Amino acid sequence: MRLVLNTIIMSENSTQNNSFSAISLLLFLWGKRKILISVGVIATVAAIIFSLPYFIPPKYESTVVLFPSSTNSISKALLGDNQVNC
């Protein structure tokens, strides 16, 4: 398969010298796949480890007080207080 793709790239390169070839980019990335995957895994693990509370202590704590609506209808609750009498 790689031989077929290389011949396609060579034929494209011989006809167009200044053009972008997506196939050559894909082949380059495929050749570097082990490096790209390992860098991605290492960065993910490092981000998880360094974002734990052991490295960054929490500074703030948020709380929420949630009150239930007095009416069961959402449209009545939205329009009830905001409606202007004409």
C-alpha positions as CSV (number, residue, x, y, z in Angstrom):
1,M,0.0,0.0,0.0
2,R,2.8,2.4,0.9
3,L,4.4,1.7,-2.5
4,V,1.2,2.7,-4.3
5,L,0.8,5.8,-2.3
6,N,4.5,6.8,-2.9
7,T,4.0,6.4,-6.7
8,I,0.9,8.6,-6.5
9,I,2.8,11.2,-4.6
10,M,5.8,11.0,-7.0
11,S,3.5,11.5,-10.0
12,E,1.7,14.4,-8.3
13,N,5.1,16.0,-7.4
14,S,6.4,15.7,-11.0
15,T,3.4,17.5,-12.4
16,Q,2.9,20.1,-9.7
17,N,5.9,21.3,-7.7
18,N,4.3,24.1,-5.6
19,S,1.0,22.4,-4.7
20,F,-0.1,21.0,-1.4
21,S,-0.5,17.2,-1.2
22,A,-2.8,15.8,1.5
23,I,-1.5,12.3,0.9
24,S,2.0,13.3,1.6
25,L,0.9,15.0,4.8
26,L,-1.1,11.9,5.9
27,L,2.0,9.7,5.1
28,F,4.2,12.0,7.2
29,L,1.8,11.9,10.1
30,W,1.4,8.1,9.8
31,G,5.1,7.7,9.9
32,K,5.3,9.8,13.1
33,R,2.2,8.2,14.7
34,K,4.1,6.6,17.6
35,I,5.7,9.9,18.6
36,L,2.4,11.8,18.3
37,I,0.5,9.2,20.3
38,S,3.1,9.1,23.0
39,V,3.3,12.9,23.3
40,G,-0.5,13.1,23.5
41,V,-0.7,10.4,26.2
42,I,2.2,12.0,28.3
43,A,0.5,15.4,28.0
44,T,-2.9,14.0,29.1
45,V,-1.4,12.2,32.1
46,A,0.6,15.2,33.1
47,A,-2.5,17.5,32.9
48,I,-4.5,15.1,35.0
49,I,-1.8,14.8,37.6
50,F,-0.9,18.5,37.8
51,S,-4.6,19.5,38.0
52,L,-5.2,17.4,41.1
53,P,-5.7,19.3,44.4
54,Y,-2.3,18.1,45.6
55,F,-0.5,20.5,43.2
56,I,-3.1,23.2,43.0
57,P,-5.0,23.8,46.3
58,P,-8.6,24.9,45.8
59,K,-9.0,28.6,46.7
60,Y,-12.8,29.1,46.4
61,E,-15.9,27.0,47.2
62,S,-19.2,27.7,45.5
63,T,-22.6,27.0,46.9
64,V,-26.1,27.3,45.4
65,V,-29.5,27.8,47.0
66,L,-32.2,26.6,44.7
67,F,-35.9,27.5,45.4
68,P,-38.7,25.7,43.6
69,S,-41.1,27.6,41.4
70,S,-44.4,28.6,42.9
71,T,-46.3,27.6,39.7
72,N,-46.0,24.4,37.7
73,S,-46.3,26.1,34.3
74,I,-43.0,27.5,32.9
75,S,-44.8,29.9,30.6
76,K,-46.8,31.4,33.5
77,A,-43.7,31.7,35.6
78,L,-41.8,33.5,32.8
79,L,-44.7,35.8,31.8
80,G,-46.3,36.4,35.2
81,D,-43.9,39.1,36.6
82,N,-42.6,40.5,33.3
83,Q,-45.9,41.3,31.6
84,V,-46.7,44.9,31.1
85,N,-50.4,46.0,31.3
86,C,-51.4,48.2,28.3
